[in-house]
Amino acid sequence: METIVLVVHLLIAVALVGVVLIQKSEGGGLGIGGGTMGGMMTTRGSANLLTRTTAILAGCFFVTSITLAILAGNHRSSESIFDTVPATEQPAVPAGQPTPAPAQPTVPSGQ
């Protein structure tokens, strides 16, 4: 499921970039589709179509982004990294023997 949503998300992102680049730029920037669209539509009609298409693709992009975030949150486990570290083993003391006292620090011989 997550893979399908991710592929759709990437296709929407590529389409969104393409639609934005096709739009006529107001400031003379990167707009590729300056002028008419091959005489097929008026400039005003193509601007409305591209604006609507951009809005629809942006909405779909947000929906797939939120869906991917929800799907990624469901994979969270409640384990801690400290639960996976193996415990260090202490040497076993045979039964009936007293536990040895900890070693005492020695004083250096020159003092």
N, C-alpha and C positions, 0 to 999 in steps of 0.2 A: 504494500500500500504506500509506504513511504517513498519507494523508488518511483512509483507512478506519479505521485504528486510532485516529486522533485523534477522529473522530466517535463511535466506540464509547466512547472514554475520557470524552468530554463527557457522553454519555447516562448512563454509569455514575455519573458525579459528580452529576448532577442527581437520579438515582434514589436515590443514597446520602443526599443532603441531605433528600429527601422522606421516606425511611424513618426517618431519625434524628428528624425533626420529628414524625412520627406517634407515636413511642414515648411511653409515659407517663413523665413526669418524676418522679423520686424526690424531688427537692427543690422541686417546685412552680415549675419554670422555664418553658420554652417548649413543653412537650409538648402537642401538639394533640389527640392521641387519648386523652385522659383518660376513664376510665370504660370501658364496654363498647363493642365494635365493632358496634353495631347488633344485639346479641343473637346474632350469628353464631357467636361463639366465646366461651369463657370468658376471663377476664382473664389467667389463667395460660397458656392455649394461645396467645393472641395475642402475649403477651410472648415465648414461646419461638419462635414463627414470626418475629416481628420481629427477634429477636436473631440467629437463623440467617440471615435475609435480609441483615441488616447485615453479618454476618461474610462471607457469600458476596460481596456487593457490594464490601466492602473488599478482599478477596483479588483480585477481578477488577480493581479500581482499581490495586492494586500491580503486577499483571502487565502491564496496559496502560502504566503509567508506566515500568516497566523496558523494555518493548518500544519505547516512543517514545524513550527515552534511547539505546538501542542503534541505532535507525534514524537518529537525529540524529548519532551518532558516526561513522556510515559515510559521511557527506557531507563529512567533513573532507578538505581537500586538503593536499598537502605543500608547497605554494608559500608563499613568504614575501612579505610586502608589498613588500619591497625588490626582488623579482624583477619586479614589475610596473611599477616606476618607470623611465621611459626614461632612458638614459644621456645626459649632456650631451655635446655634440659639441665637440671642440677644433678650432680652425681648422687646416687642413692647411698644412704647410710644403712649398713646391715642392722637388722633388728637386734636389740640387746646392747648395742654399743652407744655410748654417749656421743652427742654431736660434738664435733671438734670446735674448739674455741677459735675465733678469728685470729689471724696472725697479728702480732703486735709490731709496731714500727721499731726499727732498731736505731740506736743513736750512733752517729758516725764516730769512728775510733779516734779521730783527731781532736775531739772536743771534751 
